[in-house]
């Protein structure tokens, strides 16, 4: 039965790449990429922003500056763009069509190669057929991406036995997905470029392992000794597996963001287990990466310490000068230098310009002589609401001070109606907050790009002199951090 299923899948992937001849004729332009397609009327009607293509010549999901926005002009439900990529391998995704649910192995981004000319037939968010030159790898990514998120094994109860069973079920699921997807890839005769096949294999295996790791890592249950011991065993297994098949090929390291992120997630999970906390200390992660990895892989891993993990650990900024000095990869070093120039305490804060509830301009210059506690959020963000609840008593503490301002910036909802609906809920900021949104670019706003803010909530504290006090202060989730947060503000009044 399994062999028949694998054969059917392989045949389906091959047929999907060939049916383009009946759908469209795509041009082939050497050294360029052509992305064209047809979108159903229902999806066009549901688009609120866009549609547009996010194109990455150097894909790094944690660094929004690596993304180029390409607006789409749709006529008679069809679109076409020609792109001149910087590198042989790029990534893209289609935004503003439905709910952005065109799954891929790398989240919603699809790997594409220089010279590809593909056509996307988009019936609905989960029914996309790729055709044309290079389409075979996109059809595989779409199929494997949907496979990875299928058949979820959820926690049924909170006892140790249920936790253990959840881990066992998810491991079986990961093994099944790994065998099915890699076997289908190996048998796909339409993929005749071994480099591309190796890259697809690396992305797919890393995505499955990362998904498994994320599903079994539940910091809330760290106090359960049985669960924690089982988690340690599984993480050690994954580390042994990764060390046994460590990738040294520069082509794969440079172009497989998913592999680099998975290796980083492994190191972060080790730090979480050691500290028995969801807030993994950056120092542990950084020192482990520095000692255990070499060459380009180490250079690609280190920036993650100052992009993702640093949001939870202000101590990380003290490690940044050393990190810049030991990284040899030009792109990674440039990224670290940008972080240093933006986030180091004492540097000039970015001169932002937002839009307020009354459609008025809100600029950094408006707050001269005041300490600004800036928090980013998006509608529906539960952690954003939780942080606002913790900030509320701090805002109450400073309510008599005219030189302390709490500013909440929506980084996703760019239209007035959606933005104002979130403000009316009153949950995303303190009682004394000023609310603002970007000028229409969302997370592509220059403020978010400058600080590399890709997650919500992020925080920034700006001093009376307009300089950065902290670009990643410790969030006040307990009494000790609350006192430290208040002390940080008072020391700068």
C-alpha positions, -999 to +999 in steps of 0.1 A: +000+000+000+028+024+009+047+017-023+016+024-044+010+056-025+046+068-031+043+059-068+011+079-071+026+109-055+056+108-078+034+105-108+012+134-096+042+157-091+054+149-126+020+154-142+016+187-123+048+200-139+037+190-174+001+203-174+013+238-180+013+230-218-025+229-217-028+260-194-003+285-207+029+292-227+057+307-206+086+326-220+122+316-211+146+345-204+181+334-194+195+350-162+160+363-153+130+349-135+095+351-148+066+346-124+031+347-140-002+333-130-040+332-129-060+340-097-096+331-091-121+359-088-129+350-051-093+354-041-089+387-059-120+400-041-107+390-007-074+408-011-070+437+013-034+447+006-017+439-026-015+415-042+023+416-044+053+393-045+079+393-017+112+384-034+144+374-015+177+373-033+193+364+000+165+348+020+165+355+057+131+355+073+144+373+104+158+402+083+131+421+065+156+441+045+164+410+025+130+413+010+120+432-022+083+441-027+071+437-063+035+449-068+013+429-092-009+444-119-038+420-124-057+421-157-084+396-166-073+376-135-038+372-148-004+387-138+032+385-149+065+399-136+101+396-148+128+397-121+165+401-124+178+381-094+212+388-077+220+352-071+214+318-088+189+308-060+161+331-047+129+327-027+095+344-032+060+343-019+026+357-030+010+381-006-025+396-006-043+366-021-068+351+002-052+345+037-017+339+024-020+302+028+000+289-002+021+265+018+057+257+010+085+237+028+099+271+039+067+285+054+051+304+025+083+311+006+092+291-025+127+285-037+132+294-074+163+294-096+177+319-121+162+313-156+130+298-143+097+308-159+068+295-140+030+299-141+008+297-110-028+285-114-044+296-081-079+282-077-079+288-039-053+292-011-046+255-008-050+245-045-022+259-065-007+242-096+027+254-109+037+249-145+065+260-169+103+258-167+113+250-131+078+242-119+087+207-108+105+220-077+077+244-068+051+217-070+072+195-047+076+224-022+039+230-022+030+194-017+057+188+010+047+220+028+011+209+031+023+174+042+044+189+070+014+207+086-011+178+081-022+152+106-013+172+137-008+153+170-021+175+198-019+172+235-050+156+249-044+163+286-017+177+309-005+146+327+029+130+321+015+100+302-003+123+278+028+144+273+049+113+266+023+100+241+022+133+223+059+131+218+057+095+206+029+104+182+047+134+168+079+114+163+061+088+143+045+115+123+079+132+116+095+098+106+065+091+082+067+126+066+105+123+062+103+089+045+074+099+023+087+133+011+124+123+006+115+091-011+092+110-035+119+136-041+146+109-048+123+092-074+112+124-091+129+121-125+118+156-136+144+171-112+177+165-130+198+192-113+216+175-084+223+208-067+186+218-067+177+183-055+202+185-026+188+219-017+152+207-017+163+176+003+180+199+029+151+223+032+126+195+035+144+175+061+152+206+081+116+218+080+103+184+092+128+182+121+121+218+130+084+212+131+089+182+153+112+200+176+088+229+180+058+206+187+075+187+215+092+217+232+066+230+257+083+252+283+051+254+303+057+218+313+094+220+322+086+215+359+073+180+350+105+160+355+094+131+334+085+153+304+118+173+307+139+141+308+121+128+277+126+161+259+163+161+267+166+126+252+148+136+220+169+168+217+201+148+222+189+124+195+183+153+171+217+168+179+234+135+173+215+132+140+225+167+130+261+163+139+263+130+119+250+147+088+265+182+093+264+202+060+296+219+049+287+226+013+287+265+010+260+264-017+236+246+007+245+267+037+241+299+018+208+290+002+190+268+028+177+293+054+156+265+068+187+244+077+204+273+094+173+281+113+167+245+124+203+243+137+198+275+156+165+262+170+183+232+183+208+253+201+181+276+215+162+245+228+193+233+246+196+267+263+160+266+273+164+232+288+195+242+307+179+273+321+145+256+325+129+287+309+113+298+277+136+328+278+167+311+265+198+331+276+216+344+245+250+339+262+244+301+263+233+300+227+261+322+214+289+305+232+277+271+221+275+282+185+309+298+187+325+266+201+306+239+182+305+252+147+330+264+121+332+284+089+302+296+070+276+277+091+289+295+122+288+328+105+252+323+094+241+311+128+256+339+149+233+367+136+202+347+148+215+354+183+210+391+178+178+390+157+154+365+173+168+355+207+181+390+215+145+402+217+142+384+251+177+390+264+192+426+267+225+411+277+230+401+241+242+435+230+273+431+251+283+402+229+278+420+196+313+436+192+330+402+196+305+386+172+313+412+145+350+406+150+349+368+145+324+366+116+340+364+082+310+361+059+304+396+044+266+394+045+264+382+081+290+408+093+271+436+075+238+425+092+255+425+126+269+459+120+235+472+111+221+458+143+249+475+163+243+509+146+206+507+153+203+491+187+234+500+208+224+521+238+233+558+232+229+558+194+204+582+178+169+567+176+154+563+142+134+594+132+101+576+128+068+590+113+035+572+121-002+580+118-024+584+149-060+576+156-071+610+144-050+606+112-024+630+126+013+626+121+032+612+150+070+618+148+100+613+171+104+651+172+070+653+190+085+637+221+116+658+227+124+660+264+103+628+271+112+592+277+093+571+251+083+535+258+075+521+224+058+488+219+048+472+186+017+450+181-007+436+157-045+429+161-051+394+175-016+391+191-021+374+224+015+381+237+009+417+228-022+418+251-003+400+279+026+425+277+001+454+278-015+440+310+020+440+326+028+475+314-005+489+326+006+493+363+039+508+352+020+534+331-002+540+361+030+545+382+042+572+358+008+588+349+016+620+367+048+625+348+045+645+316+079+634+305+070+597+302+051+585+271+038+550+262+035+546+224+019+516+208+026+510+171+005+486+150+029+470+125+004+450+104-030+467+101-023+496+077-059+505+069-077+530+092-108+507+098-088+477+110-063+498+130-091+517+148-110+485+155-079+472+174-076+505+193-112+504+204-107+470+220-083+488+244-062+456+249-031+463+229-018+492+250-020+507+285-048+530+296-026+560+290-011+549+257-008+568+224-018+546+195-002+548+160+002+528+128+027+529+100+021+550+069+008+520+049+038+497+047+033+476+078+064+457+086+080+471+055+080+505+072+115+519+075+112+520+113+107+482+114+134+476+089+158+498+108+154+478+141+149+444+124+116+441+143+099+409+129+081+396+159+053+410+181+056+425+206+089+442+203+100+471+225+122+502+223+129+528+250+141+562+238+156+588+261+148+625+265+177+633+242+163+612+214+189+585+218+182+547+223+181+536+260+173+500+251+162+483+219+153+451+237+145+458+273+136+430+297+099+427+295+082+432+329+065+398+333+073+394+371+079+416+401+117+417+397+116+426+360+089+451+368+110+469+394+140+468+370+119+483+342+107+511+364+143+517+376+155+519+340+130+546+332+136+566+364+173+566+358+168+584+325+144+611+337 
